Amino acid sequence: MADEGDVLKNLDPAAAPNGDDNAPVAGIISQYVKDLSVENPNAPAAYRWQDAPKMDVQFNIGAQAASEDVTEVELKITVTAKAEAGTAYIVDLAYCGLVGLRNMNEAQSHAFIYAEAPRILFPFARRVVSDAIRDAGFAPLMLDPIDFNGLYIQRMQQKRAEEGQGGAAPAASAPAGGEG
């Protein structure tokens, strides 16, 4: 069938010839657990505690160049469960993805690295955390979804506001201009 020549056709008359590689491209090349630590410091006593633990969940996003077109994006998650009697468990995860970026300007690549890539990686990291907590003998924790794009926009607005103040201490009142 393929030798008939009519199976695959390029229907775009303005398509670039083969080899013309100048369109922006971004994607996850691979993903992996870089570091995972599970602490169960009060076992076996922690399994008898009756009070529900207070959960503290911390996130951090980091990135470093792996090569010219590849960046390692690290989603760091730390979950600490503390009850009145002590710490039930601590899970530290560094979940990474290799992100390929080509033909993108700095603003586009920065947004992909710090907003879109973490959004793609998060469900997999969430599963690793849940499994680690379950494997430590506790009820699995299903972390709520995170709006990485919203957090990225908020952080960029904060950064612009700080730069606009010339590095001065933040004002006690809300910035002028209303809410957006």
Beta strands, then each sheet from edge to edge (+ up, - down):
strand 1: 25-39
strand 2: 54-65
strand 3: 70-83
strand 4: 86-102
sheet 1: 1+ 4- 3+ 2-
end
